[in-house]
Amino acid sequence: MKIKKWNIASIIFIQMKICVLIFLWSISCISQAKPSIQLTDPEHVYVIDSSYFQGWDPVEKKTFETHRLFFKNEQVNADSWYTFQISNPGNESIEWYMVSYNYGIDKIDLISVDDEGRKQDDYFRDTTSVYQRTIQHKQPVFFIRLKPGQTKTYYLNINNETSFNYVFAIYSHQKFFTHFFMEYILYGIFYGFLLFVLLYSLMHYILLREKVVLFYCLLIASQFVHMLFRDGNGLFLLLDYTEHADLIKNISRGFLCISLLMYTTYFLKIDIKGRLFKFIIALIIFRIIYMIVMLRDTTMFTFHIEMFFILFCTYLSIRSYKKNKDTRYMAIGLIILSISYFIFYCSINIVSPPLTAIGFFGIYYGVAGQCIFMTLALTERFKRLKFESYEQQQMNKELEQMVEKRTELIAVQNKQLEERSEELNLFLYSASHDLKGPLKTIEGLCNIGIADKDVSHVEIYGLIKNKLKNLEANISDLNLVTKLKNENLSEVQIDFDAIHAEIVERFRFYEGFSELNIYYTNTLTSFLYADLFSIKCIYQNIFENALKYRDSVKGPQLHTTVSEENGFVVLNIQDNGLGISEKVKPKIFEMFYRGNEKSQNDTGLGLFIVKLAVEKLQGRIEVESEEGKGTSFTIFISLIKYKE
């Protein structure tokens, strides 16, 4: 009996021990379990990293810890399984999106299992056309649908021919569309810029027929195609052949390296008989062979080759700087591109979400910077060649001493010409725009009058007359600008009393003149000899502005004072009108600038004419204004005194 009792006690003790061990094991399992992703904030992007997922063995049905921050297929062309949980703690059903930041993945399987054990399978294959996907997006997108309070377990399988870090993130419906809509806009700006540079360079090649420009065009075109298929936007062009994206990307990378080397060779004028040129030819042959043999290579080795070519060309441009000053912009552009590639290389090896984003998008800034500075390099080269050609012609015709003097004069004239050319370009563009506006309006009114017989022709004629007045004002102001810029007018004795009376009489029938209280004081005792036309331009435009921008509510006033101070004639014109805001004040003297809605129908040349006239008189102008209180213009003109 004793043995039997001892056996029963032993069995009970063993069972209790087993229960305790099972309990402790379950506690340890719970402590090691990863937290689920709580989808609470629709404006937040939930990046799935190792704090949420674990490795998954589909055969043993077990999880295991990973030592990677993001998903990664440890072996190429082999399945890599991971598991994680997503929860909806809210009170409403939600439909979010899980997006892969890497578009070039051969195979993705996503299996979801809810609390009741129901499964749902989703998959992605890189052979599927963008236009045949559930969401027409360049990157793989999966639906995440959760009921209120529901938690689902997800099993992710990745299979790719390259071992890489793969980043997945979860977006709400609104956040997904706003985020990627802005991304597509930025891509559009970038590719539009590249296309503009390409077309600009092609135009130069058509005009000049130089090989260096041709290779630069090939370089930009290669970069355009390469970047398109680097970020996946090129998938929208392939229709049913998305599996060939890596092929096109590798071909474009090959052409990029070759065209960059050829552009550098011709730009730096490397001697075709030297060793360096032979080494460059060997590099080009190697790159062509590698491009053919490794057409579908997606390893980092191809990136290393591409980076070597960029660094090599950077070295050549820096080395040639002392011999050829044109290369300074080229060197700067290639240095910017090299830095962006280096940052991208670091972002791949130092896995960090901020650094990964900086590295990926940094190359776009690098390419844009390279295009800007290398285009400037070509421009500098063309300017230098043009100057050298002109100088050579002069040296054949004139003596060395005359050539040196002529060169100095040409340098000064070129500088002035560049300044005047820039100003003239702005002037012509703005003038044509302002002249075209009234003409287009008149054309539209004429079309209405022709098409609609019932319309009031008197009203149309009135509108046409107003637009013709605007056009006349534009032409008149443009004529004043041209006259002030180009004509040297004689100096006469200035009678400010007569000028004031003439201006007042000119604006007597102007709208609002009857409301304006005009005060005039002239304490000048000496004679001023100056350009009468410029004085009238100053007086008339400031007077007209005071009349236009009057404040009818508080009784418009205009005070004009002419006085003498420290060898200057001081003309002060002050009103109590609408005033000028501090934000607008620095721009009021710019050509065609209109500071507010009330001035949109004006020419935008009034105060610009005033500035030109003051500069013509070698004077200066000061403005004080406060919005809502009024404006004061003070003009200082050097006084030449003649005693009576």
HUMOKA-V564163 format. One record per residue. N is the residue number from 0. RES is the residue in one small letter. SS is DSSP state (H for helix, E for strand, L for the rest). Layout:
# HUMOKA-V564163
{{N,RES,SS} {N,RES,SS}}
This chain:
# HUMOKA-V564163
{{0,m,L} {1,k,H} {2,i,H} {3,k,H} {4,k,H} {5,w,H} {6,n,H} {7,i,H} {8,a,H} {9,s,H} {10,i,H} {11,i,H} {12,f,H} {13,i,H} {14,q,H} {15,m,H} {16,k,H} {17,i,H} {18,c,H} {19,v,H} {20,l,H} {21,i,H} {22,f,H} {23,l,H} {24,w,H} {25,s,H} {26,i,H} {27,s,H} {28,c,H} {29,i,H} {30,s,H} {31,q,H} {32,a,L} {33,k,L} {34,p,L} {35,s,L} {36,i,E} {37,q,E} {38,l,L} {39,t,L} {40,d,L} {41,p,L} {42,e,L} {43,h,L} {44,v,L} {45,y,E} {46,v,E} {47,i,E} {48,d,L} {49,s,L} {50,s,L} {51,y,L} {52,f,L} {53,q,E} {54,g,E} {55,w,E} {56,d,E} {57,p,L} {58,v,L} {59,e,L} {60,k,L} {61,k,E} {62,t,E} {63,f,E} {64,e,L} {65,t,L} {66,h,L} {67,r,L} {68,l,L} {69,f,L} {70,f,E} {71,k,E} {72,n,L} {73,e,L} {74,q,L} {75,v,L} {76,n,L} {77,a,L} {78,d,L} {79,s,E} {80,w,E} {81,y,E} {82,t,E} {83,f,E} {84,q,E} {85,i,E} {86,s,E} {87,n,L} {88,p,L} {89,g,L} {90,n,L} {91,e,L} {92,s,L} {93,i,E} {94,e,E} {95,w,E} {96,y,E} {97,m,E} {98,v,E} {99,s,E} {100,y,L} {101,n,L} {102,y,L} {103,g,L} {104,i,L} {105,d,L} {106,k,E} {107,i,E} {108,d,E} {109,l,E} {110,i,E} {111,s,E} {112,v,E} {113,d,L} {114,d,L} {115,e,L} {116,g,L} {117,r,L} {118,k,E} {119,q,E} {120,d,E} {121,d,E} {122,y,E} {123,f,E} {124,r,E} {125,d,L} {126,t,L} {127,t,L} {128,s,L} {129,v,H} {130,y,H} {131,q,H} {132,r,L} {133,t,L} {134,i,L} {135,q,L} {136,h,L} {137,k,L} {138,q,L} {139,p,L} {140,v,E} {141,f,E} {142,f,E} {143,i,E} {144,r,E} {145,l,E} {146,k,L} {147,p,L} {148,g,L} {149,q,L} {150,t,E} {151,k,E} {152,t,E} {153,y,E} {154,y,E} {155,l,E} {156,n,E} {157,i,E} {158,n,E} {159,n,L} {160,e,L} {161,t,L} {162,s,L} {163,f,L} {164,n,E} {165,y,E} {166,v,L} {167,f,E} {168,a,E} {169,i,E} {170,y,E} {171,s,L} {172,h,H} {173,q,H} {174,k,H} {175,f,H} {176,f,H} {177,t,H} {178,h,H} {179,f,H} {180,f,H} {181,m,H} {182,e,H} {183,y,H} {184,i,H} {185,l,H} {186,y,H} {187,g,H} {188,i,H} {189,f,H} {190,y,H} {191,g,H} {192,f,H} {193,l,H} {194,l,H} {195,f,H} {196,v,H} {197,l,H} {198,l,H} {199,y,H} {200,s,H} {201,l,H} {202,m,H} {203,h,H} {204,y,H} {205,i,H} {206,l,H} {207,l,H} {208,r,L} {209,e,L} {210,k,H} {211,v,H} {212,v,H} {213,l,H} {214,f,H} {215,y,H} {216,c,H} {217,l,H} {218,l,H} {219,i,H} {220,a,H} {221,s,H} {222,q,H} {223,f,H} {224,v,H} {225,h,H} {226,m,H} {227,l,H} {228,f,H} {229,r,H} {230,d,L} {231,g,L} {232,n,L} {233,g,L} {234,l,H} {235,f,H} {236,l,H} {237,l,H} {238,l,L} {239,d,L} {240,y,L} {241,t,H} {242,e,H} {243,h,H} {244,a,H} {245,d,H} {246,l,H} {247,i,H} {248,k,H} {249,n,H} {250,i,H} {251,s,H} {252,r,H} {253,g,H} {254,f,H} {255,l,H} {256,c,H} {257,i,H} {258,s,H} {259,l,H} {260,l,H} {261,m,H} {262,y,H} {263,t,H} {264,t,H} {265,y,H} {266,f,H} {267,l,L} {268,k,L} {269,i,L} {270,d,L} {271,i,L} {272,k,L} {273,g,L} {274,r,H} {275,l,H} {276,f,H} {277,k,H} {278,f,H} {279,i,H} {280,i,H} {281,a,H} {282,l,H} {283,i,H} {284,i,H} {285,f,H} {286,r,H} {287,i,H} {288,i,H} {289,y,H} {290,m,H} {291,i,H} {292,v,H} {293,m,L} {294,l,L} {295,r,L} {296,d,L} {297,t,L} {298,t,L} {299,m,H} {300,f,H} {301,t,H} {302,f,H} {303,h,H} {304,i,H} {305,e,H} {306,m,H} {307,f,H} {308,f,H} {309,i,H} {310,l,H} {311,f,H} {312,c,H} {313,t,H} {314,y,H} {315,l,H} {316,s,H} {317,i,H} {318,r,H} {319,s,L} {320,y,L} {321,k,L} {322,k,L} {323,n,L} {324,k,L} {325,d,L} {326,t,H} {327,r,H} {328,y,H} {329,m,H} {330,a,H} {331,i,H} {332,g,H} {333,l,H} {334,i,H} {335,i,H} {336,l,H} {337,s,H} {338,i,H} {339,s,H} {340,y,H} {341,f,H} {342,i,H} {343,f,H} {344,y,H} {345,c,H} {346,s,H} {347,i,H} {348,n,H} {349,i,L} {350,v,L} {351,s,L} {352,p,H} {353,p,H} {354,l,H} {355,t,H} {356,a,H} {357,i,H} {358,g,H} {359,f,H} {360,f,H} {361,g,H} {362,i,H} {363,y,H} {364,y,H} {365,g,H} {366,v,H} {367,a,H} {368,g,H} {369,q,H} {370,c,H} {371,i,H} {372,f,H} {373,m,H} {374,t,H} {375,l,H} {376,a,H} {377,l,H} {378,t,H} {379,e,H} {380,r,H} {381,f,H} {382,k,H} {383,r,H} {384,l,H} {385,k,H} {386,f,H} {387,e,H} {388,s,H} {389,y,H} {390,e,H} {391,q,H} {392,q,H} {393,q,H} {394,m,H} {395,n,H} {396,k,H} {397,e,L} {398,l,L} {399,e,H} {400,q,H} {401,m,H} {402,v,H} {403,e,H} {404,k,H} {405,r,H} {406,t,H} {407,e,H} {408,l,H} {409,i,H} {410,a,H} {411,v,H} {412,q,H} {413,n,H} {414,k,H} {415,q,H} {416,l,H} {417,e,H} {418,e,H} {419,r,H} {420,s,H} {421,e,H} {422,e,H} {423,l,H} {424,n,H} {425,l,H} {426,f,H} {427,l,H} {428,y,H} {429,s,H} {430,a,H} {431,s,H} {432,h,H} {433,d,H} {434,l,H} {435,k,H} {436,g,H} {437,p,H} {438,l,H} {439,k,H} {440,t,H} {441,i,H} {442,e,H} {443,g,H} {444,l,H} {445,c,H} {446,n,H} {447,i,H} {448,g,H} {449,i,H} {450,a,H} {451,d,L} {452,k,L} {453,d,L} {454,v,L} {455,s,L} {456,h,H} {457,v,H} {458,e,H} {459,i,H} {460,y,H} {461,g,H} {462,l,H} {463,i,H} {464,k,H} {465,n,H} {466,k,H} {467,l,H} {468,k,H} {469,n,H} {470,l,H} {471,e,H} {472,a,H} {473,n,H} {474,i,H} {475,s,H} {476,d,H} {477,l,H} {478,n,H} {479,l,H} {480,v,H} {481,t,H} {482,k,H} {483,l,H} {484,k,H} {485,n,H} {486,e,L} {487,n,L} {488,l,L} {489,s,L} {490,e,E} {491,v,E} {492,q,E} {493,i,L} {494,d,L} {495,f,H} {496,d,H} {497,a,H} {498,i,H} {499,h,H} {500,a,H} {501,e,H} {502,i,H} {503,v,H} {504,e,H} {505,r,H} {506,f,L} {507,r,L} {508,f,L} {509,y,L} {510,e,L} {511,g,L} {512,f,H} {513,s,H} {514,e,H} {515,l,L} {516,n,E} {517,i,E} {518,y,E} {519,y,E} {520,t,E} {521,n,E} {522,t,L} {523,l,L} {524,t,L} {525,s,L} {526,f,L} {527,l,L} {528,y,E} {529,a,E} {530,d,E} {531,l,H} {532,f,H} {533,s,H} {534,i,H} {535,k,H} {536,c,H} {537,i,H} {538,y,H} {539,q,H} {540,n,H} {541,i,H} {542,f,H} {543,e,H} {544,n,H} {545,a,H} {546,l,H} {547,k,H} {548,y,L} {549,r,L} {550,d,L} {551,s,H} {552,v,H} {553,k,H} {554,g,L} {555,p,L} {556,q,E} {557,l,E} {558,h,E} {559,t,E} {560,t,E} {561,v,E} {562,s,E} {563,e,E} {564,e,E} {565,n,L} {566,g,L} {567,f,E} {568,v,E} {569,v,E} {570,l,E} {571,n,E} {572,i,E} {573,q,E} {574,d,E} {575,n,L} {576,g,L} {577,l,L} {578,g,L} {579,i,L} {580,s,L} {581,e,H} {582,k,H} {583,v,H} {584,k,H} {585,p,L} {586,k,L} {587,i,L} {588,f,L} {589,e,L} {590,m,L} {591,f,L} {592,y,L} {593,r,L} {594,g,L} {595,n,L} {596,e,H} {597,k,H} {598,s,H} {599,q,L} {600,n,L} {601,d,L} {602,t,L} {603,g,L} {604,l,L} {605,g,H} {606,l,H} {607,f,H} {608,i,H} {609,v,H} {610,k,H} {611,l,H} {612,a,H} {613,v,H} {614,e,H} {615,k,H} {616,l,L} {617,q,L} {618,g,L} {619,r,E} {620,i,E} {621,e,E} {622,v,E} {623,e,E} {624,s,E} {625,e,E} {626,e,L} {627,g,L} {628,k,L} {629,g,E} {630,t,E} {631,s,E} {632,f,E} {633,t,E} {634,i,E} {635,f,E} {636,i,E} {637,s,E} {638,l,L} {639,i,L} {640,k,L} {641,y,L} {642,k,L} {643,e,L}}
